Amino acid sequence: MYRNHQYDMDCTTWSPAGRILQIEYAMEAVKQGTPVLAIRSKTHAVIASFKRAQSELATHQQKIFKIDDHMAIGISGLTADARVLADYMRNECLNHRYVFDAPMQLGRLVAQVADKSQQKTQNASKRPYGVGLLVAGCDEKGLHVFETCPSGNCFEYYAMAIGGRSTSARTYLEKHFAEFETASTEALIKHALEAMNKTTASDQTLTSKNTAVAIMGPDEKYRELSEEALQAVIDTLEKKEDEPMEEEPPATAAAPMDTSGS
């Protein structure tokens, strides 16, 4: 990071290294957020998230939002920014269904959200959204999992995890993703929870209170697993071995911008 902060006062100033630091700070907010993951098979898409509470007196924050009967998002980062994008996506789905009498395609909506995020990076009086989205669902082209970034990039995956300590979850997903294509609904949910279990510290455990799972498919509308069904799957997970806490990168050391989608 530069000694003087003349290059990170707004999101329209380039640093001498060819970086826009304000955008990197927004992407860092996603990396330090609550872990969330999404995976898909030939028949269903699943989103799983870890819910955190501000204190013992508070309820757990919602990290999965229903957009339409065939689509949902999992968020990591600023929840307030996520609510704004969720409302925008819901309105677009409603308008599309009203005009065309058909559900909206995921790829088209994700591209619109990415364009909306990118517009926030070209105006000095605005700031990038500090939230990353995993969009999962189905349309006439099949099952999809997309990721959007504060930089305006969007990508499609077989499975993906974002947020704090998500590296461990991605390692699990990469190791088992060949099984996802033909996995049953129950197996897909268990894979999602196994990967989510990797994101927790050794002194933490998944419970039906701090975990949420949503599922949808061509023949099944969006639904969230009940606490009883969720706990039944959690009880079958592998017991974790004691492992050192994964170190998070310091907030002042922003990672390079992902320009692979440009």
Backbone hydrogen bonds, N-H to C=O, Kabsch-Sander energy under -0.5 kcal/mol:
donor,donor_aa,acceptor,acceptor_aa,energy
8,D,5,H,-0.9
13,T,10,D,-0.6
14,W,12,T,-0.5
15,S,19,R,-2.7
18,G,15,S,-2.3
21,L,7,Y,-0.5
21,L,19,R,-0.7
23,I,20,I,-0.7
24,E,20,I,-1.5
25,Y,21,L,-2.4
26,A,22,Q,-1.7
27,M,23,I,-2.1
28,E,24,E,-1.8
29,A,25,Y,-1.5
30,V,26,A,-1.1
31,K,27,M,-1.8
32,Q,28,E,-1.5
33,G,30,V,-1.5
36,V,162,I,-2.3
37,L,48,A,-2.8
38,A,160,M,-2.5
39,I,46,V,-2.3
40,R,158,Y,-1.3
41,S,44,H,-3.0
42,K,181,E,-1.7
45,A,216,M,-2.7
46,V,39,I,-3.0
47,I,214,A,-2.5
48,A,37,L,-2.7
49,S,212,A,-2.4
50,F,35,P,-1.9
51,K,49,S,-0.5
51,K,210,N,-3.3
54,Q,59,T,-0.5
58,A,55,S,-1.2
61,Q,52,R,-2.5
65,F,73,I,-2.6
67,I,71,M,-1.9
68,D,71,M,-1.9
71,M,68,D,-1.3
72,A,136,A,-2.3
73,I,65,F,-2.4
74,G,134,L,-2.3
75,I,63,K,-2.3
76,S,132,G,-1.9
78,L,130,G,-2.6
79,T,77,G,-0.6
82,A,78,L,-1.7
83,R,79,T,-2.1
84,V,80,A,-1.4
85,L,81,D,-2.0
86,A,82,A,-2.7
87,D,83,R,-2.3
88,Y,84,V,-1.9
89,M,85,L,-2.5
90,R,86,A,-2.4
91,N,87,D,-2.3
92,E,88,Y,-2.2
93,C,89,M,-2.2
94,L,90,R,-2.4
95,N,91,N,-2.7
96,H,92,E,-2.4
97,R,93,C,-2.3
98,Y,94,L,-2.2
99,V,95,N,-2.4
100,F,96,H,-2.8
101,D,97,R,-1.3
109,L,105,Q,-1.8
110,V,106,L,-2.8
111,A,107,G,-2.0
112,Q,108,R,-1.8
113,V,109,L,-2.3
114,A,110,V,-2.5
115,D,111,A,-2.3
116,K,112,Q,-2.3
117,S,113,V,-2.4
118,Q,114,A,-2.5
119,Q,115,D,-1.9
120,K,116,K,-0.8
120,K,117,S,-0.6
121,T,118,Q,-1.7
122,Q,119,Q,-1.3
126,K,123,N,-1.6
132,G,76,S,-2.6
133,L,148,T,-1.3
134,L,74,G,-2.5
135,V,133,L,-0.5
135,V,146,F,-2.5
136,A,72,A,-2.5
136,A,134,L,-0.6
137,G,144,H,-1.8
138,C,70,H,-1.9
139,D,142,G,-2.1
142,G,139,D,-1.8
144,H,137,G,-2.7
146,F,135,V,-3.0
147,E,155,F,-2.7
148,T,133,L,-2.2
149,C,153,N,-2.1
152,G,149,C,-1.8
155,F,147,E,-2.2
157,Y,145,V,-2.9
160,M,38,A,-2.4
162,I,36,V,-2.6
164,G,33,G,-3.2
166,S,163,G,-1.5
168,S,165,R,-0.6
169,A,165,R,-0.6
170,R,166,S,-2.6
171,T,167,T,-2.1
172,Y,168,S,-1.7
173,L,169,A,-2.5
174,E,170,R,-2.8
175,K,171,T,-1.5
176,H,172,Y,-1.5
177,F,173,L,-1.4
179,E,176,H,-2.2
180,F,176,H,-0.5
180,F,177,F,-1.0
181,E,177,F,-0.6
183,A,180,F,-1.0
188,L,184,S,-2.5
189,I,185,T,-2.2
190,K,186,E,-2.1
191,H,187,A,-2.4
192,A,188,L,-2.2
193,L,189,I,-2.2
194,E,190,K,-2.6
195,A,191,H,-2.4
196,M,192,A,-2.2
197,N,193,L,-2.2
198,K,194,E,-0.9
198,K,195,A,-0.7
199,T,196,M,-1.2
200,T,197,N,-0.8
204,Q,201,A,-1.9
211,T,207,T,-0.6
212,A,49,S,-2.1
214,A,47,I,-2.8
215,I,223,R,-2.8
216,M,45,A,-1.9
217,G,220,E,-2.8
220,E,217,G,-1.1
222,Y,69,D,-2.1
223,R,215,I,-1.8
225,L,213,V,-2.5
230,L,226,S,-2.6
231,Q,227,E,-2.5
232,A,228,E,-1.8
233,V,229,A,-1.4
234,I,230,L,-2.4
235,D,231,Q,-2.1
236,T,233,V,-1.5
237,L,234,I,-1.6
253,A,250,P,-1.5
254,A,252,T,-1.0
259,T,257,M,-0.9
262,S,259,T,-1.4
